Amino acid sequence: MTPHLDSFFKQVDGLSESFIDRLRKAVAIPSISAQDEHRNDVVRMAQFLAAELKNLGAEVELRPLGKQPGKEHLDLPPVIIARYGNDTSKRTILVYGHYDVQPALKDDGWASDPFELTIDEKGRMYGRGSTDDKGPVLGWLNVIEAHQKAGVELPVNLLCCFEGMEEYGSEGLDEFIQAESKAFFKDADAVCISDNYWLGTKKPCLTYGLRGCNYYSVSVSGPGQDLHSGVFGGSAHEPMTDLVAILSKLVDSQGNILIPGIMDLVAPATEEERALYSGISYTVNNLHESLGSETGIHSTKEKILMARWRYPSLSIHGIEGAFSAPGAKTVIPAKAIGKFSIRTVPNMESEDVNRLVFNHIKAEFAKLDTKNKLDVWLQHDGKWWVANPKHWNFNAASKAVRQVFGVDPDMTREGGR
């Protein structure tokens, strides 16, 4: 162990109870961004976090984001920005996290109150937000405090950006980042986000890539109203029949995307990149455990992970307008809307994907020789991201993992949010 870090790690061990107590206080605040009645709790969590940062000597601001779109009676929770350190000779790391959480009730299957931190006999902690994402956010505060009490200077400047709407689409954040890109964020040399997962329980992961997502709707309509199949079946073009035909032309049972030109947009995988997959701690059985079945497509770890992270996929999510209740109903829907998405990867640009999707669907619809009407549109898109896993930021993180866990981390991507 590096001598100057010895005192730091001793402080981490000695302060563990106070760190756990800090997390306990945070978990107790039900900062549920998706529920209007908890908006005051989300703001209360922001105030708690800001106060903790100020107590550690950070320069802290709570920046308002205005009204929530579609809910103008509600103010968006503030973004917390903070700076710790202004030494121009040091690198500056921007850390991102979120202080809001998903809804949780004990009736959902929790063994304990989700908003009361519980520690089991193995030392595992349970509580809403303990890992996503209050625990990781507070981890940065703990790092600052342990350095201070060990008398060890923090080797970098820290910029913090903590939001309160991540679990509800990060509303207002994009605009804030754009506005501050040449101001608060201009000094950032690298970014660290602690809001990802491990593949298993033995090795930490460092994430260097994320698939994007283009989400589409395709609508087929015809009759002026829903029809009865006993009266009109066989005498009218049925929107549901046409829609199912269209959806069947998007992807096959082996996960191959059937839209011409899509795979031509994908950057080829290099041998250096492929080599990263062989050492990852993951097995085919891990996939089966996650699926709860043995219905995986691929037979090797490398093919599974590359299909999950490195290559695009197309998934059909549902049909709006279809009869889905229990029992039987002989309705012919006047309009049916299919929902599907494509997970995008380098170098797939959204406008190119959209063009290929729209052209393919329109061409397949024309082959049906139907009098129904087609409409297809993009609901929303999010761009893929990939970084260099050999960047100095990843090298530093790998060194830290080896120091604490005694193993090299798995270098991973994520399939998309």
C-alpha positions as CSV (number, residue, x, y, z in Angstrom):
1,M,0.0,0.0,0.0
2,T,1.3,3.5,-0.9
3,P,2.4,4.9,2.5
4,H,0.4,8.1,2.2
5,L,-2.8,6.1,1.6
6,D,-2.3,4.0,4.7
7,S,-3.7,6.7,7.0
8,F,-6.6,7.3,4.5
9,F,-7.7,3.7,4.5
10,K,-7.5,3.6,8.3
11,Q,-9.8,6.6,8.4
12,V,-12.2,4.8,6.0
13,D,-12.3,1.9,8.4
14,G,-12.6,4.1,11.5
15,L,-15.4,6.2,10.0
16,S,-17.4,3.4,8.7
17,E,-20.2,3.7,11.3
18,S,-20.6,7.4,10.6
19,F,-20.6,6.7,6.9
20,I,-23.4,4.1,7.4
21,D,-25.3,6.6,9.5
22,R,-25.1,9.2,6.8
23,L,-26.5,6.6,4.4
24,R,-29.2,5.7,6.9
25,K,-30.4,9.4,7.0
26,A,-30.4,9.6,3.2
27,V,-32.4,6.4,2.8
28,A,-35.0,7.6,5.3
29,I,-35.9,10.4,2.9
30,P,-38.5,9.1,0.4
31,S,-37.2,11.2,-2.5
32,I,-39.5,9.6,-5.2
33,S,-39.3,11.8,-8.2
34,A,-42.2,10.0,-10.1
35,Q,-44.8,10.8,-7.4
36,D,-46.1,14.4,-7.1
37,E,-46.8,13.9,-3.4
38,H,-43.1,13.2,-2.7
39,R,-41.7,16.3,-4.5
40,N,-41.1,18.0,-1.2
41,D,-39.2,14.9,-0.1
42,V,-37.0,15.1,-3.2
43,V,-36.2,18.8,-2.4
44,R,-35.5,17.8,1.2
45,M,-33.0,15.2,0.0
46,A,-31.3,17.9,-2.1
47,Q,-31.1,20.2,0.9
48,F,-29.7,17.3,3.0
49,L,-27.0,16.5,0.4
50,A,-26.1,20.2,-0.1
51,A,-25.7,20.7,3.7
52,E,-23.4,17.6,3.9
53,L,-21.2,19.0,1.1
54,K,-21.0,22.4,2.7
55,N,-20.0,20.9,6.0
56,L,-17.1,19.3,4.2
57,G,-16.0,22.7,2.8
58,A,-17.3,22.4,-0.7
59,E,-18.6,25.4,-2.7
60,V,-22.3,24.4,-3.2
61,E,-25.2,25.7,-5.2
62,L,-28.8,24.4,-5.7
63,R,-29.7,25.5,-9.2
64,P,-33.4,25.7,-10.0
65,L,-34.6,24.1,-13.3
66,G,-38.0,25.7,-13.5
67,K,-41.4,24.0,-13.9
68,Q,-41.8,20.3,-14.7
69,P,-43.0,19.8,-18.3
70,G,-46.7,18.7,-18.3
71,K,-47.0,19.4,-14.6
72,E,-46.6,23.1,-14.4
73,H,-47.9,23.1,-10.8
74,L,-44.6,21.4,-9.8
75,D,-41.1,22.8,-9.7
76,L,-38.4,20.5,-10.9
77,P,-36.0,19.5,-8.1
78,P,-32.8,21.5,-8.1
79,V,-29.5,20.3,-9.6
80,I,-26.8,20.4,-6.9
81,I,-23.5,21.6,-8.2
82,A,-20.4,21.7,-6.0
83,R,-16.7,22.3,-6.3
84,Y,-14.1,20.9,-4.0
85,G,-10.6,22.2,-4.8
86,N,-9.3,24.9,-7.1
87,D,-5.7,23.8,-7.7
88,T,-4.9,24.5,-11.4
89,S,-2.0,22.1,-11.2
90,K,-4.4,19.1,-10.6
91,R,-6.8,17.4,-12.9
92,T,-10.4,18.1,-12.3
93,I,-12.9,15.2,-12.2
94,L,-16.6,15.7,-12.7
95,V,-18.7,13.2,-10.7
96,Y,-22.4,12.7,-11.6
97,G,-25.1,11.0,-9.5
98,H,-28.7,11.3,-8.6
99,Y,-30.5,11.7,-5.3
100,D,-34.0,10.6,-6.3
101,V,-35.3,7.0,-6.2
102,Q,-37.9,4.8,-7.6
103,P,-41.2,4.2,-5.6
104,A,-41.0,1.3,-3.1
105,L,-43.5,-0.3,-0.7
106,K,-43.0,-3.2,1.6
107,D,-46.0,-4.8,-0.2
108,D,-43.8,-4.9,-3.3
109,G,-41.8,-7.8,-1.8
110,W,-39.4,-6.0,0.5
111,A,-38.5,-8.0,3.7
112,S,-38.1,-4.7,5.5
113,D,-39.2,-1.1,5.3
114,P,-37.6,0.2,2.1
115,F,-37.0,3.6,3.6
116,E,-35.3,2.3,6.7
117,L,-31.7,1.1,6.2
118,T,-31.5,-2.5,7.3
119,I,-28.3,-4.6,7.7
120,D,-28.4,-8.4,7.6
121,E,-26.2,-10.9,9.3
122,K,-23.7,-10.8,6.4
123,G,-23.4,-7.1,6.6
124,R,-25.4,-6.4,3.5
125,M,-27.4,-3.2,3.5
126,Y,-30.9,-2.9,2.2
127,G,-32.8,0.3,1.6
128,R,-34.3,2.2,-1.4
129,G,-31.4,4.1,-2.9
130,S,-28.6,2.4,-1.0
131,T,-27.0,1.4,-4.3
132,D,-29.1,3.4,-6.8
133,D,-27.8,6.0,-6.3
134,K,-27.6,7.6,-2.8
135,G,-24.9,5.2,-1.6
136,P,-22.5,6.0,-4.5
137,V,-23.2,9.7,-4.2
138,L,-22.4,9.7,-0.5
139,G,-19.3,7.7,-1.3
140,W,-17.8,10.8,-2.8
141,L,-18.5,12.7,0.4
142,N,-17.0,9.9,2.4
143,V,-13.8,10.1,0.3
144,I,-13.5,13.8,1.0
145,E,-14.0,13.4,4.7
146,A,-11.6,10.5,5.0
147,H,-8.9,12.5,3.2
148,Q,-9.5,15.4,5.5
149,K,-9.2,13.4,8.7
150,A,-6.2,11.5,7.5
151,G,-4.4,14.8,6.6
152,V,-4.0,13.6,3.0
153,E,-4.6,16.1,0.3
154,L,-7.1,15.1,-2.4
155,P,-5.1,14.4,-5.6
156,V,-7.7,16.0,-7.9
157,N,-10.3,18.8,-7.9
158,L,-13.8,17.6,-7.7
159,L,-16.8,19.0,-9.5
160,C,-20.2,17.4,-8.5
161,C,-23.4,17.4,-10.5
162,F,-26.2,15.6,-8.6
163,E,-29.8,15.7,-10.0
164,G,-33.2,14.8,-8.6
165,M,-35.1,13.6,-11.7
166,E,-33.0,10.7,-13.0
167,E,-35.7,8.1,-12.3
168,Y,-38.1,10.2,-14.2
169,G,-36.2,10.9,-17.4
170,S,-33.7,13.5,-16.1
171,E,-36.1,16.2,-17.1
172,G,-34.4,19.6,-17.3
173,L,-30.8,18.2,-17.1
174,D,-29.9,18.3,-20.7
175,E,-30.7,22.0,-21.0
176,F,-28.8,22.7,-17.8
177,I,-25.7,20.9,-19.0
178,Q,-25.8,22.7,-22.3
179,A,-26.1,26.0,-20.5
180,E,-23.2,25.3,-18.2
181,S,-20.9,23.5,-20.7
182,K,-18.7,26.6,-21.0
183,A,-19.2,27.7,-17.4
184,F,-19.3,25.3,-14.5
185,F,-18.3,22.2,-16.5
186,K,-15.6,23.8,-18.5
187,D,-12.7,22.7,-16.2
188,A,-13.7,19.0,-16.2
189,D,-10.9,16.7,-17.6
190,A,-12.9,13.5,-17.1
191,V,-16.2,12.3,-15.8
192,C,-17.0,9.6,-13.3
193,I,-20.5,8.1,-13.0
194,S,-21.2,5.7,-10.2
195,D,-24.6,4.4,-11.3
196,N,-23.9,1.1,-13.0
197,Y,-23.8,-2.5,-12.0
198,W,-21.5,-5.5,-11.6
199,L,-22.0,-8.5,-13.8
200,G,-21.7,-10.8,-10.7
201,T,-20.6,-10.5,-7.1
202,K,-16.9,-11.2,-7.4
203,K,-15.4,-8.5,-9.6
204,P,-16.1,-4.7,-9.9
205,C,-16.8,-3.4,-13.4
206,L,-15.7,-0.3,-15.2
207,T,-18.2,0.7,-17.9
208,Y,-16.7,2.3,-21.0
209,G,-19.7,2.1,-23.3
210,L,-23.5,2.3,-23.5
211,R,-25.9,1.4,-26.3
212,G,-28.3,4.1,-27.5
213,C,-32.0,3.7,-28.1
214,N,-34.3,4.7,-30.9
215,Y,-38.0,4.1,-29.9
216,Y,-40.6,3.9,-32.6
217,S,-44.3,3.6,-33.1
218,V,-46.0,2.2,-36.2
219,S,-49.7,2.7,-36.6
220,V,-52.1,1.0,-39.0
221,S,-55.7,2.3,-39.3
222,G,-58.7,1.8,-41.5
223,P,-62.3,1.4,-40.3
224,G,-64.0,4.4,-38.8
225,Q,-64.7,2.4,-35.6
226,D,-64.0,-1.0,-34.0
227,L,-65.8,-3.8,-35.8
228,H,-67.3,-7.2,-34.9
229,S,-65.5,-10.1,-36.5
230,G,-68.8,-12.0,-36.9
231,V,-70.2,-9.2,-39.1
232,F,-67.1,-7.8,-40.9
233,G,-64.4,-10.6,-40.6
234,G,-63.2,-11.4,-44.1
235,S,-64.8,-8.4,-45.8
236,A,-62.5,-5.6,-44.6
237,H,-58.8,-5.0,-44.4
238,E,-58.0,-5.4,-40.7
239,P,-55.4,-3.1,-39.2
240,M,-54.2,-5.7,-36.7
241,T,-53.5,-8.2,-39.4
242,D,-51.4,-5.6,-41.3
243,L,-49.6,-4.5,-38.2
244,V,-48.6,-8.0,-37.2
245,A,-47.3,-8.6,-40.7
246,I,-45.2,-5.4,-40.5
247,L,-43.8,-6.3,-37.1
248,S,-42.8,-9.8,-38.4
249,K,-40.5,-8.1,-40.9
250,L,-38.4,-6.3,-38.4
251,V,-36.5,-9.0,-36.5
252,D,-36.3,-12.8,-36.7
253,S,-36.3,-15.4,-33.9
254,Q,-32.5,-15.4,-33.7
255,G,-32.4,-11.7,-33.0
256,N,-31.2,-10.7,-36.5
257,I,-32.5,-7.3,-37.6
258,L,-34.2,-7.6,-40.9
259,I,-34.0,-3.9,-41.9
260,P,-31.6,-3.6,-44.9
261,G,-28.6,-1.4,-44.3
262,I,-28.8,-1.4,-40.5
263,M,-25.7,-3.6,-39.9
264,D,-23.8,-1.6,-42.5
265,L,-23.9,1.4,-40.1
266,V,-22.1,-0.6,-37.3
267,A,-18.4,0.0,-36.7
268,P,-16.4,-3.2,-37.1
269,A,-15.1,-4.8,-33.9
270,T,-11.3,-4.7,-33.6
271,E,-9.2,-7.6,-32.4
272,E,-8.1,-5.5,-29.5
273,E,-11.7,-4.8,-28.5
274,R,-12.6,-8.5,-28.8
275,A,-9.8,-9.4,-26.5
276,L,-11.4,-7.5,-23.7
277,Y,-14.3,-10.0,-23.5
278,S,-12.3,-13.2,-22.8
279,G,-11.3,-12.3,-19.3
280,I,-14.7,-11.0,-18.1
281,S,-16.2,-12.9,-15.2
282,Y,-19.4,-14.2,-16.8
283,T,-20.8,-17.6,-17.9
284,V,-23.7,-18.9,-20.0
285,N,-25.2,-20.1,-16.7
286,N,-25.2,-16.5,-15.5
287,L,-27.4,-15.6,-18.4
288,H,-29.7,-18.5,-17.7
289,E,-30.0,-17.4,-14.1
290,S,-30.9,-13.9,-15.1
291,L,-33.4,-15.1,-17.7
292,G,-35.0,-17.7,-15.4
293,S,-34.8,-20.1,-18.3
294,E,-32.4,-21.5,-20.9
295,T,-33.8,-19.5,-23.7
296,G,-30.7,-17.6,-24.6
297,I,-29.7,-17.3,-28.3
298,H,-25.9,-17.6,-28.1
299,S,-23.8,-20.4,-26.7
300,T,-20.6,-18.6,-25.7
301,K,-19.8,-15.9,-23.2
302,E,-18.2,-13.7,-25.8
303,K,-21.2,-13.9,-28.2
304,I,-23.7,-13.2,-25.4
305,L,-21.9,-10.1,-24.2
306,M,-21.2,-8.7,-27.6
307,A,-24.8,-9.2,-28.6
308,R,-25.8,-7.4,-25.3
309,W,-23.3,-4.6,-25.5
310,R,-21.5,-4.3,-28.8
311,Y,-24.1,-4.9,-31.5
312,P,-27.6,-3.4,-32.2
313,S,-30.8,-5.2,-31.3
314,L,-34.4,-4.7,-32.1
315,S,-37.1,-5.5,-29.6
316,I,-40.9,-5.4,-30.1
317,H,-42.5,-4.1,-26.9
318,G,-46.3,-4.1,-27.4
319,I,-49.4,-3.2,-29.3
320,E,-51.7,-0.4,-28.4
321,G,-55.3,-0.8,-29.3
322,A,-55.3,-4.6,-29.1
323,F,-57.7,-6.5,-26.8
324,S,-55.5,-7.8,-23.9
325,A,-57.9,-8.4,-21.0
326,P,-58.6,-12.0,-19.8
327,G,-61.4,-13.8,-21.7
328,A,-62.5,-13.5,-25.3
329,K,-63.6,-10.6,-27.3
330,T,-64.3,-10.8,-31.0
331,V,-63.3,-7.2,-31.8
332,I,-61.5,-6.0,-34.9
333,P,-59.6,-2.9,-33.8
334,A,-60.0,0.1,-36.0
335,K,-56.5,1.2,-35.2
336,A,-53.5,-0.7,-33.9
337,I,-50.1,0.8,-32.9
338,G,-47.0,-1.3,-32.5
339,K,-44.1,-0.2,-30.3
340,F,-40.5,-1.3,-30.9
341,S,-37.0,0.0,-30.3
342,I,-33.6,-0.4,-31.7
343,R,-30.6,-0.4,-29.4
344,T,-27.9,1.6,-31.3
345,V,-24.1,1.3,-31.2
346,P,-21.1,3.1,-32.9
347,N,-21.3,4.4,-35.6
348,M,-25.1,4.4,-36.0
349,E,-26.4,7.9,-36.3
350,S,-30.1,8.5,-35.4
351,E,-31.1,10.1,-38.7
352,D,-29.6,7.2,-40.7
353,V,-31.4,4.6,-38.6
354,N,-34.6,6.5,-38.9
355,R,-34.4,6.7,-42.7
356,L,-33.7,3.0,-43.0
357,V,-36.5,2.1,-40.6
358,F,-39.1,4.3,-42.3
359,N,-38.2,3.2,-45.8
360,H,-38.3,-0.5,-44.9
361,I,-41.7,-0.3,-43.1
362,K,-43.2,1.7,-45.9
363,A,-41.8,-0.8,-48.5
364,E,-43.2,-3.8,-46.6
365,F,-46.5,-2.1,-46.1
366,A,-46.8,-1.5,-49.8
367,K,-46.4,-5.3,-50.5
368,L,-49.5,-6.0,-48.4
369,D,-51.8,-4.5,-51.0
370,T,-54.0,-3.2,-48.3
371,K,-56.4,-0.2,-48.2
372,N,-55.5,0.6,-44.6
373,K,-53.3,3.6,-43.8
374,L,-49.8,3.5,-42.3
375,D,-48.0,6.0,-40.1
376,V,-44.6,5.4,-38.5
377,W,-42.7,7.8,-36.3
378,L,-39.8,8.1,-33.8
379,Q,-41.0,8.6,-30.2
380,H,-37.6,9.5,-28.8
381,D,-33.9,8.7,-29.2
382,G,-30.8,8.6,-27.1
383,K,-27.3,8.4,-28.5
384,W,-24.8,5.6,-27.8
385,W,-21.6,6.4,-25.9
386,V,-18.2,4.8,-25.9
387,A,-14.9,5.7,-24.4
388,N,-11.3,4.5,-24.6
389,P,-10.9,1.9,-21.8
390,K,-7.2,2.7,-21.8
391,H,-7.7,6.4,-21.0
392,W,-5.9,7.6,-17.9
393,N,-9.2,7.9,-16.1
394,F,-9.9,4.2,-16.5
395,N,-6.3,3.3,-15.7
396,A,-6.6,5.2,-12.4
397,A,-9.9,3.5,-11.6
398,S,-8.4,0.1,-12.4
399,K,-5.5,0.8,-10.1
400,A,-7.9,1.7,-7.3
401,V,-9.9,-1.5,-7.8
402,R,-6.8,-3.6,-7.6
403,Q,-5.8,-1.8,-4.4
404,V,-9.2,-2.3,-2.7
405,F,-10.5,-5.6,-4.1
406,G,-7.3,-7.3,-5.1
407,V,-8.5,-8.1,-8.6
408,D,-8.5,-6.4,-12.0
409,P,-11.9,-5.0,-12.9
410,D,-14.0,-6.3,-15.8
411,M,-14.1,-3.7,-18.5
412,T,-17.7,-3.7,-19.6
413,R,-20.3,-1.9,-21.7
414,E,-24.0,-1.7,-20.9
415,G,-26.9,-2.7,-23.1
416,G,-28.8,0.5,-22.5
417,R,-31.2,2.1,-20.1
